[in-house]
Amino acid sequence: MDTKNIIFELRTKHGMSQDELAEKVFVTRQAVSRWETGDTVPNTETLKQLSSLFDVSINELLGSPRKLVCQCCGMPLDNSLISREKDGSFNEDYCKWCYADGQYTYHNMDDLIDVCVKHMAGQGFTEEQAREYMKDMLPKLNYWKNHKELEDSGEFERFKKQLIDEFNALNVKGMPKVEKLNALVGCYVNIPYPMPGGNAVKLLDDSATYLGNQLESELGDGRCFGLLANADFLLVASYGKDGAEPELLLYKKR
């Protein structure tokens, strides 16, 4: 779809007139009209304002001329998977799993490969094939070409280690020792937990990225522990196969 049609659709979807849109992005109504007739396209700064206003990437506003790929893990990106900066703006170079709130979540290529192989195995790949594919592909991506320059002096890894220590200090019965935490997007792990009053409540933000893991229970009951955390809280839950019968065991403010 052309930029002119995209802007028109977004404006009408949000119930705005051309005058109202012009006021929000500090241009004239005539400028909006010229965008929607295809006579001109917004300049770079106005594209950033439109991206923020309509919550879509600049690439999408321009009709998706670039095929976006995460420069850390190689995942093809659509609007729902693109990472964000701390101010909420899109970073079109990375997915939500690899970059969140202005921080890179993977600093060790082997850790990323381990996570990706789990998802790729059985989807047309054997585990060995998936691992070899990732080992060949990742070094070609910009993040891994330049990751030494992008390092944060180990700050994020120290934060993960602190969370791991806090989880292990909880001494939850049957929960194995926590060794790793991975980046997890809220919409994939936002399970509704039953509350004492009978209601089921979701506690996470679907669009946020958390650190977490799934561990098999040592109690021999066939259940798993789900761990999630960020700078504000620790969460430990228990559930059966495919998330059945979830139980919130602990939600602790940090």
Backbone torsions as a table, in degrees:
resi	resn	phi	psi	omega
1	MET	NA	141.9	179.9
2	ASP	-75.0	157.3	179.9
3	THR	-56.9	-39.7	-177.8
4	LYS	-60.0	-41.8	-179.7
5	ASN	-72.5	-35.7	-179.9
6	ILE	-64.7	-46.2	179.4
7	ILE	-63.4	-42.0	178.7
8	PHE	-61.0	-46.2	-178.4
9	GLU	-64.5	-42.3	-179.9
10	LEU	-66.0	-41.2	-179.9
11	ARG	-63.2	-47.8	-177.9
12	THR	-70.6	-34.0	177.0
13	LYS	-60.8	-34.8	-179.5
14	HIS	-91.7	7.4	174.6
15	GLY	66.9	33.5	-178.6
16	MET	-105.3	145.2	169.1
17	SER	-83.5	170.1	176.6
18	GLN	-63.1	-37.6	178.2
19	ASP	-62.4	-43.2	-178.5
20	GLU	-66.1	-41.3	177.6
21	LEU	-65.0	-43.0	-180.0
22	ALA	-58.1	-41.3	-179.8
23	GLU	-64.6	-37.9	-176.4
24	LYS	-71.5	-28.2	-178.6
25	VAL	-113.3	13.8	170.2
26	PHE	61.8	45.9	173.0
27	VAL	-131.7	179.8	178.1
28	THR	-88.3	161.5	175.4
29	ARG	-61.5	-34.5	-179.5
30	GLN	-63.9	-34.1	178.0
31	ALA	-65.0	-43.4	177.8
32	VAL	-62.1	-42.6	179.0
33	SER	-60.0	-40.6	-179.6
34	ARG	-68.4	-33.4	175.3
35	TRP	-62.5	-43.0	-172.1
36	GLU	-79.0	-15.5	173.0
37	THR	-95.0	-8.0	178.7
38	GLY	86.2	9.1	179.7
39	ASP	-70.1	-36.2	178.4
40	THR	-140.8	170.0	171.3
41	VAL	-123.5	153.6	179.4
42	PRO	-60.6	149.0	175.6
43	ASN	-75.5	176.6	-173.0
44	THR	-58.8	-46.1	-178.3
45	GLU	-65.6	-37.9	179.0
46	THR	-70.1	-35.6	175.1
47	LEU	-59.6	-39.5	178.0
48	LYS	-63.5	-40.8	178.9
49	GLN	-66.1	-42.2	178.5
50	LEU	-65.4	-38.5	178.1
51	SER	-60.0	-44.7	179.1
52	SER	-68.2	-42.5	-177.4
53	LEU	-64.0	-44.9	-174.7
54	PHE	-97.8	-3.5	179.1
55	ASP	57.7	47.1	174.0
56	VAL	-132.0	156.7	-179.8
57	SER	-73.3	158.4	175.8
58	ILE	-63.0	-37.2	178.3
59	ASN	-59.0	-40.0	178.7
60	GLU	-69.7	-38.6	177.3
61	LEU	-60.0	-33.0	-178.5
62	LEU	-88.9	8.4	177.9
63	GLY	87.9	19.5	178.4
64	SER	55.3	54.4	178.8
65	PRO	-70.3	-24.9	179.2
66	ARG	-102.9	137.4	173.0
67	LYS	-86.5	99.9	-172.7
68	LEU	-75.2	137.0	177.4
69	VAL	-135.1	134.1	177.6
70	CYS	-59.7	126.6	-176.9
71	GLN	-85.1	13.1	173.3
72	CYS	-113.6	-47.9	-175.5
73	CYS	-112.4	-12.2	178.6
74	GLY	87.4	6.2	-179.1
75	MET	-70.3	131.9	172.1
76	PRO	-62.0	139.1	-173.6
77	LEU	-111.6	131.2	164.5
78	ASP	-113.5	-179.9	-172.5
79	ASN	-57.3	-35.0	-175.8
80	SER	-75.3	-15.1	-175.0
81	LEU	-106.7	-8.0	-176.5
82	ILE	-70.5	138.9	-179.0
83	SER	-73.5	170.0	-179.6
84	ARG	-132.4	154.4	173.2
85	GLU	-83.2	175.8	-179.4
86	LYS	-60.4	-30.9	-178.8
87	ASP	-83.8	3.4	178.3
88	GLY	92.3	-8.4	179.3
89	SER	-73.3	155.6	-177.5
90	PHE	-76.3	143.0	166.7
91	ASN	-114.4	103.9	-170.3
92	GLU	-78.5	3.8	-179.7
93	ASP	-91.4	-14.2	-172.2
94	TYR	-139.6	158.5	174.1
95	CYS	-87.5	169.4	-178.9
96	LYS	-63.6	-26.2	-177.3
97	TRP	-77.5	-29.9	-172.9
98	CYS	-98.4	-16.0	-178.7
99	TYR	-149.4	124.1	-177.6
100	ALA	-145.5	132.3	176.6
101	ASP	52.3	40.4	176.1
102	GLY	81.2	11.0	-178.7
103	GLN	-128.5	141.0	173.3
104	TYR	-79.8	133.4	-174.5
105	THR	-97.3	-8.9	177.9
106	TYR	-126.2	124.7	179.3
107	HIS	-120.2	-3.1	179.3
108	ASN	-127.3	119.6	-175.7
109	MET	-62.2	-36.6	-179.0
110	ASP	-64.9	-36.8	177.4
111	ASP	-62.9	-43.2	179.2
112	LEU	-64.8	-42.3	179.5
113	ILE	-60.7	-42.8	179.6
114	ASP	-58.0	-42.2	-179.8
115	VAL	-67.9	-46.1	-177.1
116	CYS	-66.2	-39.0	-178.4
117	VAL	-60.5	-37.4	179.4
118	LYS	-59.9	-36.3	-178.2
119	HIS	-83.8	-28.1	-176.8
120	MET	-85.1	-31.5	-178.1
121	ALA	-61.4	129.3	-179.1
122	GLY	91.9	-9.2	177.9
123	GLN	-107.9	55.6	-179.5
124	GLY	89.1	-2.9	178.6
125	PHE	-123.8	143.5	161.7
126	THR	-80.3	165.3	179.2
127	GLU	-59.9	-40.0	-179.4
128	GLU	-66.0	-41.9	178.8
129	GLN	-64.6	-41.7	179.2
130	ALA	-62.3	-43.2	-178.7
131	ARG	-64.5	-43.6	179.4
132	GLU	-65.7	-38.5	178.3
133	TYR	-62.0	-46.5	-178.8
134	MET	-66.4	-38.9	179.3
135	LYS	-63.8	-31.6	178.8
136	ASP	-80.9	-37.3	-172.4
137	MET	-82.9	-42.6	-172.4
138	LEU	-58.6	-43.1	-178.5
139	PRO	-62.0	-14.6	180.0
140	LYS	-85.8	-10.7	-177.8
141	LEU	-86.2	150.3	-172.1
142	ASN	-60.2	-36.9	-178.3
143	TYR	-60.8	-46.8	-176.7
144	TRP	-76.2	-22.3	172.9
145	LYS	-69.0	-32.2	-172.4
146	ASN	-121.4	14.4	-168.2
147	HIS	-65.2	-25.3	177.2
148	LYS	-63.7	-36.4	178.3
149	GLU	-74.9	-24.2	-176.8
150	LEU	-93.3	-3.3	-178.0
151	GLU	-59.7	150.8	179.4
152	ASP	-106.8	30.1	-179.1
153	SER	60.9	26.3	175.8
154	GLY	83.2	7.1	-176.5
155	GLU	-60.7	-44.8	-177.3
156	PHE	-68.7	-38.5	178.3
157	GLU	-65.0	-35.8	176.1
158	ARG	-66.0	-37.2	177.2
159	PHE	-63.9	-44.5	177.8
160	LYS	-61.0	-42.3	180.0
161	LYS	-62.3	-37.8	178.0
162	GLN	-63.8	-43.4	178.3
163	LEU	-63.2	-42.1	178.7
164	ILE	-59.5	-45.0	179.1
165	ASP	-62.2	-39.1	179.9
166	GLU	-67.6	-39.1	176.5
167	PHE	-63.0	-45.6	-178.0
168	ASN	-66.0	-29.9	179.6
169	ALA	-71.8	-13.1	-179.8
170	LEU	-71.7	-26.0	179.5
171	ASN	53.7	49.3	178.3
172	VAL	-71.8	128.2	-176.7
173	LYS	-59.4	126.8	176.5
174	GLY	85.5	-6.6	-178.5
175	MET	-89.2	124.4	178.6
176	PRO	-62.9	164.9	176.1
177	LYS	-63.6	133.4	179.9
178	VAL	-81.5	126.4	-180.0
179	GLU	-110.8	-32.9	-175.5
180	LYS	-140.1	153.1	169.6
181	LEU	-128.8	136.6	-178.7
182	ASN	-115.8	158.8	176.9
183	ALA	-73.3	131.1	-178.9
184	LEU	-135.7	130.7	179.1
185	VAL	-84.0	136.1	-172.3
186	GLY	-51.6	-41.9	-174.8
187	CYS	-62.9	-21.1	-178.7
188	TYR	-91.1	-12.5	-175.7
189	VAL	-129.3	9.1	-175.7
190	ASN	-84.7	76.1	-177.9
191	ILE	-79.5	136.9	173.8
192	PRO	-77.1	124.5	-178.5
193	TYR	-101.1	134.1	177.4
194	PRO	-68.2	134.4	179.2
195	MET	-103.5	162.2	-178.9
196	PRO	-54.3	-31.4	-178.8
197	GLY	-77.2	-5.9	179.0
198	GLY	104.2	-14.8	178.4
199	ASN	-81.6	154.6	173.5
200	ALA	-105.7	131.6	-172.7
201	VAL	-126.4	134.4	171.7
202	LYS	-92.7	135.9	-172.8
203	LEU	-108.1	-6.3	-172.9
204	LEU	-109.1	165.4	173.2
205	ASP	-94.6	119.6	-176.7
206	ASP	-57.4	-30.1	-175.3
207	SER	-92.4	-6.6	-177.7
208	ALA	-86.2	160.3	176.1
209	THR	-110.8	132.2	-178.0
210	TYR	-119.7	171.5	171.1
211	LEU	-109.1	134.3	-176.8
212	GLY	-166.6	-175.2	179.1
213	ASN	-165.3	163.6	173.3
214	GLN	-119.7	128.9	-177.3
215	LEU	-127.6	137.4	178.1
216	GLU	-73.2	135.3	-179.4
217	SER	-64.4	142.0	176.0
218	GLU	-87.6	4.5	-178.3
219	LEU	-86.0	-5.9	179.4
220	GLY	71.1	24.0	-177.6
221	ASP	-100.5	4.6	178.7
222	GLY	75.9	8.4	-179.7
223	ARG	-99.6	168.2	178.6
224	CYS	-125.0	155.1	171.1
225	PHE	-99.4	132.9	173.7
226	GLY	-108.0	126.2	-178.6
227	LEU	-115.4	134.7	176.9
228	LEU	-142.8	145.0	-179.6
229	ALA	-158.5	159.6	165.8
230	ASN	-148.7	-160.8	-177.3
231	ALA	-68.5	-14.7	-173.2
232	ASP	-103.7	-26.7	-172.4
233	PHE	-153.5	163.9	167.3
234	LEU	-119.2	138.1	178.1
235	LEU	-130.9	132.0	174.6
236	VAL	-127.1	127.6	178.9
237	ALA	-130.6	165.1	176.1
238	SER	-129.2	143.1	179.3
239	TYR	-158.8	162.3	178.8
240	GLY	-89.0	-160.7	-178.0
241	LYS	-59.9	135.3	179.1
242	ASP	56.7	30.9	176.1
243	GLY	79.5	14.4	-177.8
244	ALA	-69.0	147.9	176.1
245	GLU	49.4	57.9	-179.0
246	PRO	-68.8	145.6	177.6
247	GLU	-137.2	124.0	177.3
248	LEU	-80.3	115.1	-178.7
249	LEU	-91.1	-34.5	-174.5
250	LEU	-159.6	134.6	170.8
251	TYR	-134.9	111.2	-172.2
252	LYS	-123.7	126.4	174.9
253	LYS	-71.2	142.9	178.3
254	ARG	-97.4	NA	NA
